[in-house]
Amino acid sequence: VNRLLGVADDSEPEEVKEEIPFLIGQAVAITEGPFTDFNGTVEEVLPDKGKVRVSVSLFGRPTSVELDYLQLKGY
């Protein structure tokens, strides 16, 4: 009856996690945000957050930045 009335049941909604299409060590280009046009290497994939930790070179030093995976393009 609840289905016919469009009433939601009390079960918890399932979490839908998108698959992040990057691998550790993969070369990427940053396409959005303050690091646009920087290139880097994937250090860590954080699927729970939908983010990727990328190592980029800032002033000649490797720096780790956490970015949304939609801000990246893989090679």
C-alpha positions as CSV (number, residue, x, y, z in Angstrom):
1,V,0.0,0.0,0.0
2,N,2.8,2.4,0.9
3,R,4.3,1.9,-2.6
4,L,1.0,2.9,-4.2
5,L,0.7,6.0,-2.1
6,G,4.3,7.0,-2.7
7,V,5.2,6.8,1.0
8,A,8.8,6.0,1.7
9,D,9.5,3.1,3.9
10,D,11.6,3.5,7.0
11,S,14.7,1.7,5.6
12,E,17.8,3.8,5.3
13,P,18.7,5.0,1.8
14,E,21.6,3.2,0.1
15,E,24.7,5.3,-0.4
16,V,25.6,5.6,-4.1
17,K,29.3,6.0,-4.5
18,E,30.7,7.1,-7.8
19,E,33.7,5.2,-9.0
20,I,36.7,7.5,-9.2
21,P,38.5,6.8,-12.5
22,F,42.1,7.5,-11.4
23,L,44.9,5.2,-10.1
24,I,47.7,5.9,-7.8
25,G,50.7,7.0,-9.8
26,Q,48.7,8.2,-12.7
27,A,49.6,11.5,-14.4
28,V,46.8,14.0,-14.4
29,A,46.1,17.6,-15.5
30,I,44.1,19.9,-13.2
31,T,41.3,21.5,-15.2
32,E,39.5,23.7,-12.6
33,G,40.1,25.6,-9.5
34,P,43.2,27.5,-8.2
35,F,45.6,24.9,-9.7
36,T,44.2,25.0,-13.2
37,D,46.7,24.0,-15.9
38,F,49.0,22.3,-13.3
39,N,50.1,18.8,-13.9
40,G,50.6,16.3,-11.2
41,T,50.6,12.7,-10.0
42,V,47.8,10.9,-8.1
43,E,49.1,10.0,-4.6
44,E,45.8,8.8,-3.1
45,V,42.2,8.1,-4.1
46,L,39.6,9.1,-1.4
47,P,36.4,7.4,-2.6
48,D,34.4,8.3,0.5
49,K,35.0,12.0,-0.1
50,G,34.9,11.8,-3.9
51,K,38.4,13.4,-3.9
52,V,41.9,12.6,-5.1
53,R,45.2,13.7,-3.5
54,V,47.6,14.9,-6.1
55,S,51.2,15.9,-5.9
56,V,52.0,19.1,-7.9
57,S,55.2,21.1,-8.1
58,L,54.9,24.5,-6.4
59,F,58.0,26.7,-6.5
60,G,60.1,23.6,-7.4
61,R,58.8,21.6,-4.4
62,P,56.3,18.7,-4.5
63,T,53.1,19.7,-2.7
64,S,50.1,17.5,-2.0
65,V,46.7,19.0,-2.8
66,E,43.3,17.4,-2.3
67,L,40.9,17.9,-5.3
68,D,37.5,16.8,-6.4
69,Y,38.0,14.1,-9.0
70,L,35.9,16.2,-11.5
71,Q,38.6,18.8,-11.5
72,L,41.1,16.4,-13.1
73,K,41.8,14.9,-16.5
74,G,43.9,11.8,-16.8
75,Y,46.5,11.0,-19.3
